[in-house]
Amino acid sequence: MSQGPRSGLAAVSSALLAMSRHLEVRDVLKTIVASARELLGAQYAALGVPDDHGGFAQFVVDGVSDEQWKAIGPLPRQHGILAAMLQEAEVERLADVRKDPRFEGWPSAHPDMSDFLGLPIRDGDEVIGALFLANKNCPKPEGSCGFTQEDEELLSILAQHAAIALTNARLYERSRELTIAEERSRLAHELHDAVSQKLFSLRLTAQAAAALIDRDPSRAKGELHQVAALAAEAADELRAAVVELRPAALDEDGLVATLRTQIQVLDRAHTARVTFAGRGVKALPSAQEEAVLRVAQEALHNALRHSGAEHVDVTLDRRGSGAVLRVTDDGNGFDPKAIRRAGRHLGLVSMRDRASGVGGTLTVESAPGKGTTIEMEAPGG
């Protein structure tokens, strides 16, 4: 008996620690589901977060392999027992879920389940998800459920923590949306001040050249030279305006959190798996943090748009008082010796300039068919 409570406390503690370490709710939910399955001795566990269209926005499982999950097919709809937990907000503890009148079957590749324990996840009066377990790993007398009242109480604790994680994630996403809107407004203002007058002059000069082209070709030629000069100045000012805009998220969240958030967005937006790990990095001077972020963005853009990679791994590690950024992909790779072609196509010159501009270094390791690793070392303050 003494071993059980220690195991339970460790599992609950693991879920709480994960919640405090991650901004991405899916990582937290995975830990909660895995903890629940291990703690209650179940073969399967899952946690579903409903969307507004009768399905699930997120559905995290544990005990099912990736191959099984792919074979099962699309995320489940809200029907049967799942719908009951979401709509009626009642705990469900069943000896055999297949014999319940609300059971509507499952896909052919779905694992067979019998005894079942499910709880709604509440935020106040709102049901925001469902946490459930199946197939208790224990001897079960005929017609009885392996899950106990004690299991139900313990799962209820985890469901409460899941509610906290989901609520925090919603608040975080709303905060990010506001930050993005503010950054767009700031960018529009900067671009208007820096470039709009130049573009206005460019348009007037081009109109003058068009009017002179037939009656005074010599003057028209001079106006066209002026058009070229104004276009070059506008491009320089546009580039300067964009480069000088320090991302607002860096000031608010710091480099590690900003990178993590952007990579999570890229992971959701692309078919390639994009991961991030930050280890022991302290705050860097403003210029260094921005340079690291810009190099990471450029390297990620290359990997996701040009390399054909299936996996892109980003790490940011502490090195002395500074940091080392590493972006590795398993894509097509290229020949780094072909520096002019590669530099023009992959933005390597720009990344090297950013690294050297803050006293750092940039190295590139790649070969055709071998993927690419881009590493930037940035000094600290």
Secondary structure, DSSP 8 states (H G I E B T S, - for coil): --HHHHHHHHHHHHHHHHHHH-SSHHHHHHHHHHHHHHHHTEEEEEEEEE-SSSSEEEEEEESS-HHHHHHH-S---S-HHHHHHHHH---EEES-GGGSTT-----TTS----SEEEEEEEETTEEEEEEEEEEESS---TT--S--HHHHHHHHHHHHHHHHHHHHHHHHHHHHHHHHHHHHHHHHHHHHHHHHHHHHHHHHHHHHHHHHTTT-HHHHHHHHHHHHHHHHHHHHHHHHHHHH---HHHHHH-HHHHHHHHHHHHHHHSSSEEEEEEES-----HHHHHHHHHHHHHHHHHHHHTS--SEEEEEEEEETTEEEEEEEE-S----TT-HHHHHHHH-HHHHHHHHHHTT-EEEEEE-TTS-EEEEEEE---
